[in-house]
Amino acid sequence: MQPRLRFGLTVMTLACAMKLAVCQAVAPAPQRFVCNTGYSIEQCHVQMAVLRSLLSRYGGALVGEWTWILVKSDDWKAVLLQHRMDPDSPAFTVLDRRETFFEEALVNPVTVRRIELVRKWSLGIDDLLALAVTHELGHALCNEKSERKADGYGEELRRGITVTCK
């Protein structure tokens, strides 16, 4: 192979490799949206669309690689107890596993459970859903363990303020 051709191919290969590296560096990390057991594929897609919309609205893609899990209300309290969480919480995050769990009643009219949640939190279901999503994003965006700080970050998100982790 002629030196000039070899040099040209080497430069082209390096340019392609550099372009690929840059594209990989700025490409968003994969996010997984999972429905726990008991969901049909259609139910999962419909209910997860509600959750995806709010996550998108509040910058959920910024957390990078993450798994968002929707759990049937019938199974919710058992999942909370398994993770040693408050049985009245409609969502929670496991930071070291990069997972956030949401109860079905937030995105689907599970009447009895929705009534319980609305009474417990003194919020309409839409406001409670926004609160749950933004609070959990407060944990996820800032790798924050503190419930109080996650509340503050969530409030900033709901007010349209870019969160600055402290």
Phi, psi and omega in degrees: 000139181290144182303322181293318178293317180299317179297316179298317178294321179296314179298316180296318179296316179296318179298317179295318180297318179294318180297318178297316180298318179295315180299319179293325182291326183262351179292137181294144178292150183292139174244140180248139178240115190233138171256133179292178183303152176099354180265140166280164179299318180296314178302317181300311181298316182295311183288323180292332178299323178296313180294315179302319181300313180291320178299319178295316180301323184258013173086030180302331180296338182292344181283349180080213182297122184203155175240127178253124188238129177256129185241133177304140180300326178298333182258352191301309185296325177294320178295318179298315180296322178300325180263009180057049182247164177297122183294349178262003179279135180271358181197156174201160183236139173249098188300314184293341176258356180055051181227141173231134183249137177233141177280140180308321184301341177290332186238359182218137184289077172272092196309305185298313182292322178299318178299316178302312183294317180298318178294312183299316187263353180053041178224153170292162186295323178295318178293322179294319177298314178298319178299312182298314181296312183289323177298313180293326174295327175301317175297310188291314183296324186251007184050046189261125178272334184288127177294320181298314180292321178298323175300316180297315178296320178298319178299317178300316179300315181295332178273001177083017181266136176291127183286132172247111182290139180245000000 
